[in-house]
Amino acid sequence: MVPYSPMSKRVQSEELNVYTRLYSYLTPYWRQLTVGYVAMLADTGLNLLVPQVIKNAIDQGLAVGRPDALLLSGVLILGIGVVRAAAGFGQRYFGEWLSHRAAYDLRNRFYDRVQRLPFSFHDRAQTGDMMSRATSDIAEVERFVGIGTMDLASTLLVLIGIIAAMLLEEARLALLALIPIPFLIAATVRFGSVVRPLFKSIQEQMSKLSAAMQETLTGIRLVKSSARESFELEKFDHENDEWFRRRRDVIRLWANNWPLFTFVLAFAIFLLLWFGGPRALRGGITVGSLYAMISYLLMLNGPVQRLGFLINLAATANASASRVFEIIDAPTEIEDRPGAVELEEVRGAVTFEGVSFGYRGDELILHGLDFHVEPGQRVALMGPTGSGKSTVTKLIPRFYDPLEGRVLIDGVDLREVTVASLRSQIGSVLQNPFLFGLTIEENIAYGRRDASREEIVAAARAARAHDFIMSFPDGYETRVGERGVTLSGGQRQRLAIARALLYDPRILILDDSTSSVDTETEHLIQQALEELMEGRTTFVIAQRLLTLKNADKILVLDQGRIVQRGTHEELLAMGGLYKEVYDLQLKDQEAFAALERSMTAEPRYSSVLADR
């Protein structure tokens, strides 16, 4: 006897809760559910009548030589077959329909939840693991929640029906024949409890496999250029081997239990023949009754085998569903407060008041930041790597909330407005902009699905992207490939600028790095950025001298604190970190720009001399 364990009690409660939640996805479709289960009950009940019909054919037909009794039994069996065919169709159709509909709803719920989870969650989550939960885990749930549950209910009803029919037929003989059945049920239940954690470990390992493959495919260019294919294969093979080992453990467990199920059933038939056969010879029971009881025991073979499979299926579905619900139940750190208002008619004033923030609780990245930006101003953020520049820009669209202090727009705390209305006022253009595998037109209009073709073209012209777009055979209908891989870095950057222009935000966040593009492309991007920033409050993570010179305000960060602030000239005169960075990095840019201007002017000067 297994001793009482609070832990096992809690685990059982959690498992039941998972099943309850799964079945809640079926309740909206109660009509289909009702039809499916009525069809299942009809099929099960009629199946249990067949041995009784055959019993009557033997006792009332063969035993006494009455052909009409045999004909009647044949007609009854034929009628039962027709009705069972119709009921079987209803059970299978609606069972499968419910399976796929529940999976459809669960997949949508999962996807919607992933979209709404905070950045802190996505910082930790692996894409491959999320893909595995959305596909493999939900597929396992799909196999069980509709048709699997209906089959399990049908199997249990058949078991109960067979036991009841045998007891009604001949109680004492039935009790002898059914002696092994409790052992069979206990073995099946034990099998299910043992196999469930094994299946959960298999699904978790499948997530690791998916993550490994996703990471390799994402970085395939680096893998091939570094000739690391063998290393990546070895790494993947290690994870794949672990998956196979866990799957083999389940196969071994299944193989060990299956012969037991078969033997128990065979032993029950042995008992029935051993004790029932002599009684039939003596006339204690009819041959038809003995045949009916043997038929019922043989009918147990299918349900018993299905029961093991369905317990297996239920355990897999429970393990998979618990992994899906882990994501659905993940806490949302950024959400609208009760009574949050819509942010409308934004002027673009941004204020940080004593803002401190850290990604890991007490490990602060920002320390007590205080600054104010007037509407339409351009603010450059500069400082060494890890100084907190990107973190500042992530707090403005409320990707994270400060641990201390407040961020305000037009004097309103961001936590007092709805997240959707806030982010509708903020646009961003990053150093490595993301493009979807859609057409160029769809990528530009991503933030405004109602934009007309004329508006899209106007935004592309302003972003200096129209000419290269029209150079493609399909123009704006050109598909850019996954993550925009068919375009150059400068082309992706200009499409991102066009997207931001069309979105028409009041506040902009820019990473102005153009180190990966040629001089001509850089000039085009700078022209597009100038048009984009016109009249908007702009925060720029500055890495170029031109950006710093044109900024209305420069905030110099170091170790999460603002150590200097002012214009370019003011900061040069002030000395300190800004001047050190200028002397080490930016002064060379200024010298190069001066040389470029002189080389551009030289031909004009030479032509003047020639004219003289």
N, C-alpha and C positions, 0 to 999 in steps of 0.2 A: 504494500500500500504506500502511495506517495505521500510524505508528510505535508502538512499545510505550510504554505509559503506565501507571505504577503507579496513578495515579488512576483511569483507566478500568478497570483490573483490579479495584480495590477496589469500584467502582460495580457491576461485573458480579457480584462476590461478594455484595454486599448485595442485588441483585435476586434472585439465586438463593436467598438465605436467606429472602427474603419469600415466594417461591413454596413453598419447603419448609415454612415455617410454615403457609401457607394449606392445603396438602395434608394437614398433620397433623390438620386438623379433619375430614378425610374418613375417616381410618384407623379410628375407632371403628365405622364402618358398613361394614366390609369385605364383609359379605354382599351388601348392596345394590350396593356398588361392583363386586363380582365379577359379579353378574348383569347389571348395566348394561354392563360392558365385554365380557362374553361376547356379549351381544346386539349390541353395536357391531361386534365382530369378524365375527359371522355376517353382518350386513347388508353390511359392507364386502367380505367375501370373495365373497358371492353376486353383488354388484354387478359385480365384476370378471369373473365367469363369463359375463355376458350377451353381450358381444361374441363370445366363443368359440362360444356357441350359435348366434348369427346367422351367424357364419362357416360353421359346419357346414350351416346351412340353405341358404346360397348355394352352397357347393361341392358338398354331397352331395344337395341338393334341386333348386334352380333350375338349376344347371349341367348336371345329368344327367337332369332331368325325373322326379324321384322324389317324388310327393306324400306318401308315408309319412314321408320324412325331414323334410319341411316340417311335417307334423302333429306328429311327435315333438318337433321344435324348439319348436313353439308350446306344446305341453303342458309342456315343460321351463321355458319362460319363464313360463308361468302358475304353475307350482309354485314357481319362484323368487320370483315376486311375492307369493304367499301367505306363504311363510316370511319374506321380507323385511318384510312388513307386521307380522308378529308380533315379529320382531327389532327393527323400528323402534319399535314400541310400548314394548318393554322398554328400549331405549336412551333414548327420550325421557322415559318415566315416571321411571326411576331416576336419570337425569341431572338432571332438574328437582328430584326429591326430594332428591338430594344437595346441589344448589345451595341450596335453601331451608333445609335442615337445617344446613348449614355456616354459613349467614348467621345462622340462629337462635342457634347456639352462640356465634358470634363476637360477635353483638350482646349476648348475655347476659354474655359475658366482658368486653366493653367497659364495659357498664353497671355491672357489679359492681366493676370496677377504678376507675371514676369515683367510685363511692360510697366507696371505701377510700383514695383519694388524700388527702394531707394538706391542711390549710387553706392552706398556703403555695402549693400548686398552684392551688387555686380562687381565690386572691387575684389570680393572674395570668391565668387562663383566661377566655375569653369564652364566654358561654352559647351564642351563635349558632354559634360555631366548633365547640363540642362537639356541638350538634344536627346540624350538617352532617356531622361525622364519623360520628355514630351512624346517620344516615339515608342521605344521598347517597353517602358513601364506601362504606358496607357494601352498599348496593344495587349499586354498580359491581362490588364483589367477588362478590356473589351471582350476577351474570350470567356470570361466568367460571369460578368455582372448581369447579362441578359439571358442568353441561351444556356450558359453554364449553370446559373442558379435554377433555371427551369428544369434542366436535366437532373440536377441534384434533388429538387423537390419531387420529381417524377420517380427517381430511384428510391428515395425514402418511402414514398407512398406504395411503390411496388413491394418493397420489403415488408412493410406493415400489412399490406393487403394479402400477401402470400402467407404470412404467419397467421392472420385471422382466418383465411380460407382453410388452411390446414387444420386449425383448431376446430373449426365448424364441421369439417369433414370427419375427423376422427381424433378427438382430443388427446387420448392417451398415447396413441401412436405418434401424433404430431409432437407432443412434448418430448418423446424419446428422440425423434429425428432432429428436433431443434436444439438439442443440448449443446452442440458445438457453436451455434450461431452467436451467443453472447461473446464467446472468445473471438469470433471473427470481427464483431463490431468493435470490441475493445482494441484489437490489433489495428483496425483501420483508423480509429480515433488517435491512437498513439502514433501511428505513422504520420498523420497530419500534423500533430504537434511537433514532431521531430523535424519534419521536412520544411516547415515554414521558415525558420531562421536560415536554413541552408539556401533556400531560394532567395532570401533577402541578400545574402552575401554574394550570390551569383549576379543579381541585378546591380549591386554596388560595384562589382568587378567589371561588369559590362560598361558602367559609367566611366571607369578608368580607361577601358579600351577606347571608348568613344572620344574621351578627352585627349588621349595620346594620338589618335588618328587626326582629330581636328587640329591639334597643334602642329603636327607634321605637315598637313595639307596647307595650313595657313602660311607656314614658313618654308614651303617647298623650294622656292628659289634659293634661299640660303642653304638648304640641305644639299641641293644639287651643285651649287657653286662651290661648296666646301667639300664635296665628295663624301658626304656623311650618310649615304643611303644605307650602308651596312650597319652603321651604329644605330640608326633609327629603326631598322628592321629588328635588330637584336633587342632594342628597348621594347618595341611593340610585341615581339615574340615572347618576352618575359611576362608581360601582362596577359597575353593570350593563353600562355601555358597555365597561368594561375587560374584563369577562367575555366579552362578545360579540367583542371584538377578539382575545382569545386563542383562542376557539373558531373564529373565522374563519381564523386562521393554520393550525389543524389541517385545516380544510376545504380550504384552498388546497393544503396538502401532499398531502392525500388525492387531490384532483383532478389534481394534477401526476403522481402515481404510477399512478393507475388506468389511463390510456391506455397506459402502458408495459406493464403486465401484459397487457392485451388484445392489444397489438401483438406481443409476444413469442410468445404462443400462436398468433396468426394466422400468424406467420412460420414456426413449426414445422410447421403444416399445409401451408404453401406448399412447404417443403422436401420433405415426404413425397410430395406429389403430383408435384412436379417430378422427383424421382428414382425414386419408386415407380411412377408411372403408366406410363412406357415399359416398365418391367420386367414389369408385369402384362400389357401388350399383347403382349409377346414371350413370355409364359408362364413368366417367371422366378419369379414368385410367383402364387398364385391370387388371383382377384378377392376371394374371401372373406377372405384374409389382409390384403389392402390395406384392405378395408372395416373389418376388426377393428382395424388400427393407426390408421386415421382415427378410429374410434369411441373408441379409448383416448385419442387426443389431444383429441378433443372433450370426453371425460370430465374432462380436466384443467381445462377452463374453470371448472366449478363449484368444485372444490377450490382453484384458484389465487385465485379471487375471495374464497372463504371464508377462505383463508389470510391475505389482507390484512386482512379484517375481524377475524379472530381474533387476529392480531398486534396490531391496534388495541385489541381488547378486553382482551388480556393486558396491554398497556402501561397501559391505564386502571386495570385491577384492581391491578396492581403499585403504581401511584402511590397509589391509594386505600388499599390495604392497608398501605402504609408509614405513611400518616397515622394509621390506626387503631392500628397497633402502636406508634407514638410514645407514645400515651396508655397502652396496656397495659404498655409498658416503662418508663413514668415512675417514678422512684424513690419509694418509700414511706418518708418520714422518720420517721413515727410508727408503730411496730409492736411487737408483743410480743417481748421478749427471750426467749432460750431459758431455760426454767425459771421463767418468770413465773408468779406465783400468783394465785388468785382473791381479790378483795377482798371479804370478807364481814364481817357484823356491825360495820358502821362506826359509830363513836361521833360522828365529825365534827370532830376536832381537825385544824387545818390549819396548817402551818408552812412559811415561806419562809426558806431559809438561803443568804444571799449570792447571791441570784438576779439574774443579768444576762441581758438578752435583746435581740435586734435582729432585725427582719424581713429586713434586708439585710446579714447578716454583721457587719461591724465598726461599722455605724451603730446603736449601742445605743439602745434605747428605755427600758429599765430598767437601773439601776445598783446592784448590790449590795443588793437588798431583803432585810431581815430583820424578820420579825414572826411572832407565834404567836397563834392563835385557839383558844379553848377550845370544846369541843362545846356547841352550842346558842347561842353568842354571835352577836350581830348586829354586823357590821362595815360601816361606811360608808366608801366610797372617794370622796374629793372632791379637786378640783384643777382648774386651768385646762385648756382643750382641748389635747390632745397631751401631757398629763402622764404618761400610761401607765395610766390607770384600767382601760380595757377590756382592755389587754394583760394585766394582772394576772389578770382573770377568765378569760382564754383559756388561761392556763397551768394553772389548777386542773383542768379536765377533760382536760388534756393535748392540746389542739388544737395546741400547739407545745411543744417541749422547751427548757428554759433553755440558754443557751450556757455559762453558769457557774452553779454552785450547785445546790441541790436544792429540790424542792417535795415535802412529805410530808403524808400523811393518816394520822392515828393513829400517827405515827412511822415510817411505811413510805414509802420513796421511790417516787414514782409510776411510775418506770421499771422497778420490780421487780414490778409487778402487771399483769394483763391489761387492755388498753384497754377491752374490753367491760364487765368487772366494775367498773372505775372509773367509767365514764360512766353505768352503771346506778344509781349512788349520787348522781348530780348532776343537778339540774333547773335550768331557767332560764326566766325570764319577761322578755322584752325590751320596749323601748319600742314597737317596731313588730313585734308577734308575727306569725309566718307561719302561715297556715292553708292546708290543701290544699283542692282543689275537691271535697270529699267532704261527707257529712252532718255535722251538728253532733255527733252521737253518735260518729262515726268520728274526728273531729278530737280530741275530748276523750280518747278511748281510744287515741290514736295510740301512746303509750308503753307501753300495756298492752292488747294485743289480746284478752286473755282476760277482761277486766273485764265484769261483769254489768251489766244495765241499772240495777239498784238502786244499784250502786257509782257508776256514771256520774252518775245523778241526784243522789246524795248529794254528789258532788264539785261539781256545778253549783250546788247549793243553797249550799254553803259558799262558793263563789266569787261569790255574788250574781248568778248567771246564769240560774237556773231560770225566773224570772218572764218575762224577755224571750224566752227560748227557747219557752215555752209560748204566747206571744202570736202566734207564727207558726202558720199553718194546719197545717203538717206537724210542728210540735214538734221533737223531737230528730232526725227524719228530714229536716229542712230542709237542702238543699244550699246551701253558703255561697258558691259561685262561686269563680273563680280567685283565689287569694291572699286569699280572704275579702272580696272587694270589695262584696258585698251587705250587709255588716255595718258598723256604725259603729266608730270607733277604740276606744271604751270597751267595746263588746260583744266585739270581738276580744281585748282585754286580759283580760276576765273569762273568756273561753273558754280562753285560755292559762293563766290561774291555775287553772282547773278541771283542765286537763290535767296541770299540775304537781302538784296535790293528789292526783289519781288515781295518778300515777307514784310518789308517796310517797318522794322522795329524802331523804337525810340532809343533803345540802349544797345550798343554793340560791344562785343568782346572779340578781340582779334589777337592772333599770334602772327606777327608780321614777318616771320622768318622767311626769307627767299633765297637762302644759301644754296638750295638744291636746284636752282634754275639759272639759265643763262642771262646775260645782261639785258638783251632785248625783251625777254619774257618778264624779267624783273621790272623793267620800265612799264610794260603794259599792266602788270599787276598793281604797281604803285598808282598808276592813273586810275585804275578801277577802284582801288581802296580810297583814294581821295574823293571820288564821286560818292562812294558808299558812306563815308564818314561825314559828309556835308550835313550840318544841322542836327547831328545825332550825338548823344553822350557816348563817348567811346573809351573803352579800356583796352590798352594795347600792351601785351607782353613784349617789351621792346628789346630788340637785338640789333637794331640798325641806327646809325647816327641820324639819318634823315628823320626817322620817326621821333627821336628824342628832341631834335631841334624844332619840329613842328608842334610838339605837345604843349598844351597850355599849362600842364602841371606834370612834374615827374616825381614819382614816389620811389625812393630807393629803399629796398628791403634787405635785411640781413638777419638771419636766424629768427624769422617771424616777426620782426619789429621794423617799424619805419624809422630809419636812422637819418634820412635826409629827405627834404622835399623842396620843390621850387622849379624854376625854368632852367633850361640848359645853361644859359649864361650865369644865372645865380649860383648854380651848383658848381660850375667851374671855378667861380670866384671863391666859393666857400671852402673848396678843398675836400679832403676826406675820401670816402669810399667811391663816390661818383667820379671824382677826378682820377683816382687810381685806375678804375675800369676804363675811363676815357683814354688815359695815357697808354694802357696796355693793349686795348682792343680797338677803340673807336677812332683814335687819332689816325691810325693807318687808313681807315675808311675815308676820312676827310682828305688825307693826302692823295689817295687814289682818285677821289672825285675831282680834286683840283687838277691832277694830271690829265684826267679824261677830258675835262673842260678845255684845257690848254691845247690838247691834241685835236679836239674838234674845231677850235678857233684857228689853228695854224694854217690850214689850206686857204681860209679866207684872207689871212694876213699876207700870204705869199702871192695870192692873186692880185692884191692891191699893189704890191711892189712891182709885179709884172706889168701892170697897167701904166705905172709911172715910167 
